[in-house]
Every structure is written in structure tokens, then in C-alpha cells.
Amino acid sequence: MNEKKSGWKELTIGAQIIEPGSSEKFETGDWRVIKPEVDMSKCIHCLFCWVYCPDSAIIVKDGKFEGVKYSHCKGCGICAEECPTKAITMVREEV
């Protein structure tokens, strides 16, 4: 994973941010101490979890909840809080 780092000479003039921010490029899953677990028997595929997730960690396929992209999930618990059927619970991450 030899990623070339940019130096100050590669900065845009005026340090402008020319590309919109996206959590899709940053894997923040290592920050997590608790993670969401989904009881699919309770899930009604309302996708509230997807709407409210600040990190694009909810996987949706064909309009239905498919899972959680744990490499992006910080464990904030917003998905569990917003789930109307309480299909998502936050559990302590195994170390």
C-alpha cells in the first residue's frame, strides 16, 4: 500500500477544495467500538437506515436492505435509532 503523498506544490491555488467530500473514499470502520447487527426477520426494507447513515455504510440492492459495509461504518448508531421496527441493534465489537 505505497500511496504517493502529495506535497505542498500539488495543492490547488488558494487551497481550494475542488472535489466534493464523500465518505465513500474514506474507510472509517476502524473507529468503531460498537456495530449494527440486523435481524432480517424484523426488517421491512423501509431504508430509513440508508437515508440517515452519514457514512454510506448501508448496502441497498434492488430497493432492499442488503447489509452493512463495515469498512465505512463508524458505529454511530443512527441506523438503529431510526429503524421503526428495531431490526437494528448496536452490539459491542469483538476485539
N, C-alpha and C positions, 0 to 999 in steps of 0.2 A: 504494500500500500504506500508506494512512494509518490505522494501527491506533490506536485510542484507548487510551492507557495509564491504568491505574488509579492513583489516588493513595492516600495512607495512610488516607483516610476510607472507602475502599471495602473495606479489609481486614476479615476476619471478626474478631469479638471473640476475643481471646486468640491471634490469628494461627493459628487452627485451619485445617488443611487438610481441607476438606470433600469434595473430589473426589479419587478415587483417581488415582495417577500413571499415565501411559501415554505410551510413546514414540511412539504413533500421532499425537499432536498436535504433535510437535517434529521438524522436518526436520534431522537431524544429518549428512546426507550431505556437507556442505561440510568436515567434519573429516577426511575420508578422504584417504589418500595411496596406498593400495593398494585394489583392488576385487576381488570374486569374479567369476570367469568360469566358466561351467558348460559342460561337454562333455556335451550331451544324449545322446550315444551311450553314455555310461557311467552315466547317471542311472537308478536303479531306483525312483525315487519313494518312497523309504523315509520321507522327510520329517524325517529327523534334523536337517537344516539348519533347518527350520521350528521344531522343538521347541527347539533350543538357541539360536536367534538372539535376542539380548537386545533387539533394536530393531524387531521385527515387520517386517523388511525382506524376508522371503521370501514370494513370492506363490504361493498354492495355489489351484487351481481343480479342482473335481470330484475331490478327493483326490489330485491330482498336482501336482508342482512345475511352476510356470509361468514363474518368473523372479525377479528381484531388484528390489525397489523401491529404487533407488539414492538417492533423496532421503532415505531413512531409514538406509541402510547406512553405518556408520562405518568399515568396513574392518577390523574386529577379527580376522577370520579364523577365528572359532569354527566357522562352517559348513564351511569347508574341512577343519578339523581333525577334525570329527565325521563327515564323509562317508565311509562304509565302502568306496565304490568309487573314491574320489579323483576324482570327477567335477568337483569344485570346486577351482580353483587361484586363488591370490591373485596378481594382476599389478599392476605399478606403474600408477598413474593417469596418463593423458596430461594434460599441462598446456597 
